[in-house]
Amino acid sequence: MQSGLFSHVTYKFQSRPDGIVATFTLEEAQRIPAYFDNLPWFTDGELNDAIHAKLPFYDGTLPTVGAVVDQAAEIAGEFLAAHGLQAAIEHQVIANPNGDGNIQEFHIDGAALKISSLEFSDVNLNSSKMVQQELAELQGKPYSRMAIDLFLTEQVRPIYQRQGYLRAKLGPPEIRLTGNPNQKLPEQIPVFVPVAPGPIYRWKGVEWSGNSLLASTTLTGDLGLKDGDVADGMAIEAGLDRVREEYGHVGYLDAKVDALPSYDDEAHTLSYKVRIEEGKAYKFDALTITGLSPTAEKRSRA
């Protein structure tokens, strides 16, 4: 039994005429995706294959803790050593830069490689002044896939979201070098990011449930989208925030807005089902202000 693959084991004993029977129940530990941060010498596929060759159950995911995770790190380190790279690989559980949940991140401390440039397959990004200005935060800094993925999520993805490219695929980042592949990587490395925008999605409407205080027409108006409009992902998020604020304005400060998107990948449309849990209303009690003069306090209350 591999240590770390199971979160816990339960068992019970049953007495029978022919002896005692023991029943064991194994509960598999939660697994999260493996993520390789500053190991640009090899692709995810090469590293995953190296780990899978010695841990046949490995499928790109690992438990959050345990000996299995340590083994995976050791195997990746041995794979680097077999290619002339001596480095100890460490791991930690951190938030997924590309989505929800956590990842098992593997990295090398003190890696000297730095990002010389970052280029996109979408020429519009390469000529965007806004993108190029933000790239100054990456260029010349130590190579980190985490930093690049965060940049793509926070700075680049919203550009596509606003245009309705809701399924845009960004990355993963690649190292593209010319010359002898057996030579040591230069200290300054160029990074290439493939981009596949995908189709433009259009708005198909929203269905509300659980709302008794505010009418569905009011909430739909807060979203600010009409059927057939380009499904601006950033505008949708802003609209859902306005719905939360609408409830806050009438005292329902704990109102929950659970929005579930539904994509039609053939018609390229997007609709939502939104469940409202209104909660209870709060009423104003008192306001206490300290540290102000009587005149300033009077103005603040006004």
N, C-alpha and C positions, 0 to 999 in steps of 0.2 A: 504494500500500500504506500503510495507516494505521500510524504508528509506535506500538508498544506493544501491538498486537493479537496479535503473534506472539512467542513466547519465543526461538526461534532458527530459522535457515534452514540446511538441509543441501543440498548439491548435488553432482552428479557429471557428468563429461564422458565421452561415448562417441564414439570415432572411427568414422565410417562412410565408405564410398566417396563418398557425395554430400556429405560435410562432417562437422562435429562437432555432436553433439546434446547439449545441456545439460539435465539433469533437476533440478528444484528441489523440495524437500520442505519445506513450511511447517508448523511445529508451533504451534498456537494457544496463546497465553499463558493461564494460569489466570485465570478471572474470578470475581469476588466481588460480592455485592449492593451496590448504592449505597444509602446511608443518609443522610438529611438530618436533622441534629441540631437546631439552633436557628434554623430558618427557618419559624416558625409562620404566616407570612402566606399560605402556599400549601400545598396538599395534595401528597402524593407524586405523584399522578397528573398534576397541573399541571406540576410540575418535571420529571418523567420525559418528558412530552410535549414540553416545551420543548427538552430535550436531544435527544430522538429526531428532532425536526424538522430539526436541523442535523447530527446523526450518525445516519443511517438504520439503522446496524447496532446501535445501542444498544437493549438489551432489558431494562434495569434492572440489568444487571451490567456491571462494568468490570474491566480488568486491575489488578493491584496497583500497577504503576508504569507510567510512560511518558507520552508527549505526549497520548495520548487522554484520560487522566485530567485533565490540565491543561486540555484543551479543554472537557471537561464542566464543570469548575469555572468557566471563563470564560463559558460559555453560561448557566449558572445565574445568574452575577453580572449578565450582560446582561439576563436575564429580570427580575431584581429591579429593575435600573435603569430598564427600560421601564415599571415600575409605580411609579416615584418613590422607589425605595429604593437608595441608594448604599452598597454594601458589597462588600468583596473577600471572596470565598469561598475558604477553604483546605480541604485534604483530607489525610487520613491513614488508614492501615490499622490497625484496632483489632479486638479480639475482639467477636464478635457478642453483644449483650446478651440476645438472644432465643433463642439456641441455640448450636450448634457452629460452628466455623470463624471466619472473619474477615469484616469488612465494609469497604467504602470509604466512610468517613465524611466528609461535607461540613459545614462549620460556618463561622460568622462570629465572629471574635475581638471581644470586648468588647461583645457585644449587650446592650442595657440592659433588655430585657423581663424581667419577673419573674412568677412563678406566684402568683396571688392565692388560688386554691382549686383543688381537684381533686375532681371528683364522678364517681361510677360509675353506670352504668345499673342495676346490681344494688343495690337499696336496702339489702340486708343488709350490704354493704360500707360504705355511707354511715353506718350506725348501729353499726358495729363499733368498740368502744373501742380495740382493739388496732391496727386499721388507722388510725384517726384519730390515735392517738398517734404512729405512725410517720410520718404525713404531715407532721409538724412539720419533718422533714428536708428537705421540698420547698417548703413554702409560704413565700413571701417571698424565695425564692432565684431566681437567674437561670433563665429558661426553658431547659430542655435535655431534648430527647426521650430522650437517652441516660439521663439520671438517672431519668426517669419509667419507661422500660422496665426498668431495673435494679430499681427499686422494685417493679414488677409481677412481675418474675421471682423476686425474693428474698423479698418480703413477702406478695404477694397470691396468686401461683400455688400455693404450698403449702397455702393454705386450701382450694382446690378439689381439689388432689391427695389430701388426707386424706379427702375425701368421695367419692372415686371419679370425679370429673369430670376424667378424664385428658386429654380433648381440649378443655378450656376454651380459648376464644380471648379474649385480653385485648388491647384496643386495635385499631388504633393510636390514640393520644391525639388529640383534636380540640380546636380552639379555637372556642367558640360564643359569639358576641357578637350583641347586638341593636343596632339603630340603623343609621345610614348606612354601608354596607359600603365606601364610598370614603374614609371618614375614616381618619386615622392610628390604628393600634392604641394603646390605652392602655398605660401602662408596666406596669400590673398586669393580667394576663390570666387568665381562668378556663379551666381545662382539664377536658374531659369525656372519660371513658374508657368506650367501649362494651364490654360483657362478654357473651359467649355461652357459658354453662356447658357446653352440650351434654349428652349422656346420661351416666348413671352406669354405669361398667363394673364387672363382677364377675370374681372370680378363677377361672380355669379350670385351674390347675395348672402344673407345671414339669417339664421333661424335662432330666435331667442327663447329661453325657457327659464322658469323660476322667478321672473320679474313681475311683481304685483304692484310695486310702488310707482315705477316709471314705465310708460307705454313703450311697446316695441318700436313704434315709429320714432319716438324720441331717441332711443338708443341707436337706431339705424342712422338717424341724422347725425348723431355724434361721431359715427364712423366716417361719414363724409364721402362715401363711395357709392356710385350708381352702377347698376348692372351694365356690363360691357366695358367699363373703365379698365384701363391697365391696372392690374393688381399690384399697386405700389406697396411693397412689403413694409417699408418704413412708415408710410401713411397709415397702414392697418394697425401697426403697433401703437402709433400715436393716437389713433381713434379709440382703441381699447383703453388707453390711459385716460382719455376724455370720459369714457363711460364710468371708470372708477371715480374720477373727479366729480361726475354728475351725482353719484350717490353720496360722496363726501359733502357736497354742498347742501344736502338735505339731512345731514346728521348720521348717515349710515357709513361710519368710518371703517367698519370691518367687512364691508361688502366684498365678496370674492367673485371674480370674473374668470371663469374657466372656459377658455376658447380652444375649440378643436377644429383645425383646418381639414378640409377634404379636397384633395387634388383630383381633377379629371385629366389624366395625362394624355388622353386622346383628343379631347376638345380643347385642352390647355386652358382650363378654367379653374377658379378657386372659389370655394364657398366655405362658410363657417357655421358651426353649431356652438352657440355660447350659452353656457349654463350659469345663471346668477344665483348666488347665495347671499341674500340681502342682509341677513343678520339683524341686529337690533339698532334702534336709533339712539344717538347720544344727544343730551341737552347740555347747554352751556351752564356751568356752575359759577365759577369765579375766576378772576384774573388777578394775580399778585405780581406787582412790579417792584423791584428793589434797585437801589443804586442810582435813582434819578431824582432830580429836584422836583418839588410839587408841580411846577409849571411844565416840565418835560413829561412828567407822568400824566398830567391832564391831556397833553397833546397826543401822547401815545394811546391813551384810552379812546380819544376821539377818532 
